[in-house]
Each structure stands twice: as C-alpha cells, then as structure tokens.
Amino acid sequence: MAVLRLENISKRFGKLWALSDINLEIPDGRFCVILGPSGCGKSTLLNLIAGLEEPTTGRIYLGDKDITKLASHKRDIAMVFQNYALYPHLSVFENMAFGLRVKGFNDDEIRSRIERVSRILNIEDKLNSFPKELSGGQRQRVATGRAIAREPRLFLFDEPLSNLDARLRIELRAEFIKLHRQLKRTVVYVTHDQVEAMVLGEMVVVINDGCIQQISDPIELYQNPRNLFVAKFIGIPPMNIIELRLIREDKELSLEMDNFKLRLTCEVNKRLNELINKKVYLGVRPSGIELSSDGQNEAEIMFIETIGEDSFVHLRLSPTIEINVRLRDRMVVKTGKSVRFNIDFSRVYLFDEHGDRIYL
C-alpha cells in the first residue's frame, strides 16, 4: 500500500513559514494534484515528501512507515522535475538506466524495464538519441520514463509540463492520464495551472500562503468553493466577485453598492442577520448571469471577448463594479451600448469580509 499521510506538517525558512499545519491523506493509487499560485508552498511540500527538505514540525508516512527523516534515496519515491534533469552526455537509454544501475539491477532486467517503459511512452525509437536531439515533449517523456522504470511506490511530479507549448501540454496531459490508469500507482502532481489540475486530478488540494484551502474532486471544487480564494482561483474565465453591503429594508434583505442592487430571495437566517450593514462579497460565474431586455439591472458594455465557440461580454455596472457575462444564443450586442441583465440567484455565492463562505 502507498497511502501517503502528512500530519501537522509545517516548514520554516528563517522567519518565513512556507507551510503551516498541513494535514493530508492521499489514498493508495490516487492521482492527487497540489494546486496553487506561485510562492504558495506547493513545491516546498513536494520537496518534503521527496526528502529534499525536512519539515520543521510534523510527520510524513508512506503506508505504515514513518519516512520523515529517511534519506530521499531510501523512500521508494521517484520524482520528475520541471527542467527534465537529464544527463546531456548520456543517451536516452543510459539516462533511463542510470538509477537502475545505481540500485544494482543486472543488464537484462534494466533492458527489459526500459524497453517496456519506452513502448508505453512511445519513445522506443529514441533510445540511442541524446537529449539535445529531442524536443521538449520527448525530453519530458524520457524524464518520466526514468521514473517509471524504477517502479516506485509513489510518483512525484513538480510542474512537469510548464516548459512546454500549449499543444504539447494538452498532448502530454492525456498521456499522464493513460499512464496512471496503466500503472495504478499513487501520484502527487504539483502545478499552478488550474486546467491541468481539473483535467488530471482525482483529488485536488488547493494551497495558498502555505495553508490548505480546500481538498475536493474537481467538480466539487468548481461548484462548491469553500472560501473566496478558491472561488476566485478556480474557473476560466474567473468568477465575478463584487464587494457589496448587506442592507435590510422592512423584511427584505438586499445587496447594494453604488447604483447596483440585488434583492435576496433566500430565507433570512441568523448568519445573514449578523452581517446586516457589513461588507460581503457576492460571487457569480459568467454563466450565472443572463442578458435580458426585462432584466433587473442595467450596465454598459465595455468590450466583447471571443474564446473559441464562447463569447463573453464585459459589463460596467458602476464606476467601481465590472462583471463578465457568458453570451448565450449568439445574441447581438455592441460595445458602448447599455444592456439589461438578471443574476440567477440559485447560482450566487456569498462570502463574508474575511473571505469565508456564507451558506444560504
């Protein structure tokens, strides 16, 4: 079993806490993606798992074994880096064989493993080539193949596709999915690219400022963000976030700012009562807003953005509020004109001034 468990993991560099109180369990055979912006601590976390760094506090377990202080080469873990880390003076075959030779495997076993792995990765015709003769995608396949040939209990990937162009990233994402299904091994994959995370991850761990923000499958992460950071970070285009004030009028509640006003249709509860006259954040995805001639609110069309088959209209509601709306049914709109719209309240998210989700 290769269940990976992190208990109360923290890491400090000087006065900076790069990670704070990380608790995480990744089941055996699961493809787990660690997702977050640059500098959030995700690569530090991967280095701790790999044994390249030692945690300031906490324990790391692989299966039933405590590997917190175990040397990296004794952890039965293989790591694939962003920069490939291939030996330029060795052929593809020898690059993939290097780790196996260090571990004492005989020549027949080495050749058998490398031939099998090279077939899986479609690089069997490149075994006699050198890294300088390969494309970026081929080099990443070699680096991945070197890790697979070792047959470890756990694979670690540190942003392996970030140096590749868009087409190659799409191609290799598909290869990683096929590879995981074949190998059935536990994978921890670090990326800042939410598309990669949503496509590859069976479970996604969102990190920011050294803390876990949410652990979910991709669909749950998109549909039910637990806080403002996750809501803004997940989704392309991103969720519209509007800073408003919660106002009571007679027995009704509404959200207001400048000339924008949205009446709440939900039942008033204790939590909402506590937030009256306080700042809240309304979140709604571009698909949760509909342009309509009888819409409740009016806005000015700033510009129109077309991405493939989808078009998005950027609206200015007031001098301080702008939103993005997904255009439906190829509706004809013009920049600079006014348009009316409705917000589907069933698709609205509310967050308090601290960024915590308000569940209605």
N, C-alpha and C positions, 0 to 999 in steps of 0.2 A: 504493500500500500504506500502511495506517495501523497498522503494528506499533508498539506503544508499548514502549519499553525503558528501565528505570531501572537505573543501575549505581552501586552503593555510595552510595546517597543517605542523607545524614544532615542533620538540621536542629536547630540550637540556638537557643534564646531565652534570652539571658543565660547562666545556669549550667545551665539545663534543656535536656536533649537530648530533643526531642519525637519525633525519628525517629533510628534507629541502623542504618546499614549495610543499607538496603533494596535488594534486587536482585529485579527483577521484569520479566518479559516477557509482554505481552498480545498474542496473535496478531491479525492483521487480521480484523475483523468479529466478534470475540468479545464477549460480554456478560460483563464482569468485575465482581464485587461485592466491595468492600472492606468487611469486616465487623469490628466490634469495639465494646467498651463506650465510654461517654463518656470523653473525655480520653485515648484510646489513641493518637492521632496520625493517624487516618484522614482527617479534614478537612484537616489540615496537608498530608498527602500530595497530596490533590486540588488544594489551592492551589498547590503546587509544580508540578504538571503543567500547571495553568492559567496559570502565570506570575504569580500574585498574590503569591507569595513566591519567594525564591531559595534554593536549597539551600546549606547550609554546606559540604558536600562532595558530590562525585558528579556524574554527568552524566545528562541526560534526552534521549532520542532519539525522534523521531516518524518512522517509516520510517528512511531513512538520514541524516536531518537532525538535527544537534545543536541542540536548542531550549533548552538550559539557561539561557542568558542572553538569549534572544529575548523581546521585548516581547509581552505577552499577546495584543494585537490582531493580531499577525503570526503566530500559531501555527496558524491554521486549526482552532481549537477552539471549541466552543460549550458554555457552562456553564449549568445550570439550578439555581437556588438553592432552599433550603428555604422562604424567605419570598416567593417569586414575583418580587420586584423589578420590578413593573410600574409604569409611569408613570400616576398616577391621573388626570391631566388629558388623557390621550390615549385614543382609542377602541381597541378590540381590534385593529382593522386597523392603526392607526398604531403601536401597541405592537409588533406583529409586523413592521411595515415599517421601524421605526427603524434597526435595524442594517444593513438592506439599503440604505437611503438614505445612511447614512454611508459605505458601501463604493462608492457611486456607481452603483448599478443604476438603470436607467430605469423609468419608471412602469409600462409594460406588463409588464416582467419581474417587478417587485415584485407587481403584481396577480396575475399568473399563479401565482407561487410561493405566495402567501398563500391564494388560492382552493384550490389543490391541498392544501396542508397543513391548512387548516380543514376540508376534507372528510374527510381521514384522521382528524382528531381530533374530528369531529362537533361543531364549533363554527361552522359556516358561517352559522348564523342569529344569531350573536352579534358579528359583525364591527363593527357600528355601536354596540355597547354599550360602557359604561365599566367599569373594574374593580370599582367599588363596587356595580354592578348584578349581579355574578356571584357564584356560590357558590365555596367554596374549591376544589372539584374543577375547576370551569370556569377559575378563575384559573390553576391548575396546568397545565391544557391549553394555555392561552394562552402561559404561560412556556415550555412545551415546544415549542409551535408556533413561537415566535420563534426558538428554537434550530434547529429543523429547517429553517426557511425559509432559513437561511444555507448549508445543505448542507455542513457542515464535515467534515473527515476524522475527527474524534474528538468524541464527546459525553461531557460530564462532568455527573453528577447528584449534588448534595450533599443527601442525605436529603430528597428532594422530596415524600415522602408523609407525613412525620411530623406535619404540622399538620392532617391530615385525620382524619375519624372512621373507625371500623373498616370500615364498609360501603364507603365511598369508596376506602379503601386497597386493598381487595380488587378493586374495580372497575378502578381505575387500574393495579394490577399486571398485570391481564390486558391492558390497553391497551398497556402498555410492551412486553410480550412480542410482541404483534401488530406493534407499531411497529418493533421491532428486526428482525423477520423481513422486513418490507417494505423497510426502509432498508438492511439488511445493512452497517451501519457499526459501528465499534469503540465500545463503551460502557464507561465506568468509572463505577460507581454506588456511592456511599457510604451505608451505613446501620448502625444499631445493632440493627436488627430482624432476628433470625435467620430468621424466617419469610419476610420479603422476600428475604433472601439466598438461601435454599434454593429458593424459587419462581422467582426471576428469573435467578440466576447460572448461567452455563455453566461458569465457574470462580469460585471463592470464595477470597479472600485474607483470612485471619484475622489481625488485628493486636492486640497488647496491649503496653502500655508502650513503644510506639514500635518494636517489633520484629515481624517476620512470624513467626507461629506455625505456620502451615500453608497450603499452596496446593493445593487439590483441587477436583474437581467435588463437587456437594452430597452425592451418595450416598457417595462415598469419605470425605468429611468426617465424615459421621454414623457410618459403620460402622468407620472406622479412624482415630480421633483419635490424633495423634502425641504429645500430652502432656496433662497434667492440666487445663491451662487450656481447651484445645479440648474435651476430654471434658465438662467442666462447663458450658461456654458453649453447646454445640450440643445441642439436644434439648428438646422440650416434652412432658411435664414433664422437668426436667433429670435427667441420670444420677445415680444414687445413688453417693456417694463415701464409703467407710468407711476410716478410719485404723486399721490393724491392725499386728501384728508377725508376722514370718515365723519359725516355730518348726520345728525338726527333732525328730521322735520316731522313734527307730530309723531306718528307711529311708524314712519318710514325712515330707512337709512339710505344715504346716497354717498357716492364718492365724488369729490369736486376738486377742481383746480382750474384757475382762470375761468374761461367760459365753457369748460368741459364738465359735464355732469352725467353720472351713471347711477340710476336708481338700482338698489339691490333688491332682487326678487326672492332671496333666500329668507328662511326663518331667522329672526333675530335671536341670537343666543348670548350666553353670558360672556363668551370671549369677545364677540363683537361689541357688546356694551362697554367692555373695558377699554376699547380702542376709540370711542367716540371723541372727536376733536383732536385725534392724534394722526400722525403721518403713517400711511400704509403704502404698500406697493401693489399695484394691480399688474398681473401678468396675463397675456393672451397671445397665443400664437397667430401668425398671419392668416392661417386658415380658419381661425375662430372669429373673424370679422368679415362682414358682407356689405358690399356697396349696394345701396338701395335708394330709390327715389323717395321713399317714405321713411328713410332712416331717422333715428332719434337724434343723431348728432351730425354736424357739418364740419368739413375740413377742406383745405386747399391741397390740390395735387402738386407735389414738388417735382417728382420725376417717376419714370416707369422703368423697371429693370426686368429684362427677359433672360431667364435661365433655362435653356432647352425648351421644353413644352410649357413651362410655367412662366407667368408674368406676375410681378409684384409692384404694387403701387405704393409709393412713399407719400404719406399724408402729413400735413402740418395742422394740428388741432388748435394750437395756440402758439405764442412766441416761445414757449418753453417745452411744448409737447409735440413729438413726432412719432408716427407709427408706420408699420409696414403691413400691407394687406395683400393677401393672395387673390389675384383676379380670377373670377370664375366665368366660365362660358364665353371667353373671348370678348367680354364687354368692352365697348369702345370708350376710352377715356382720354383726356388731353391735359398735358402739363399746364399748370396755371389756372385751371378751372376749379370751381367748387364742386364738391360731391357730398352726398349724404351717406351715412353708414350705420349699421347696427352691430353691436357686440353680442355674440352668443354667450349669455351669462353661464350656461352649463359648462362652458369651456374656459372659464375665468379662474385664475389662481390669485390668492391674496397672501401677502407676506407682511409681517409687522416691521417696525422700524429697525429691528435687529436682523432682519432677513429670514426669520423663522416662518414656516408655513402656517397660515391660519386655515384650519379645516372647517368648512362651512357645513 
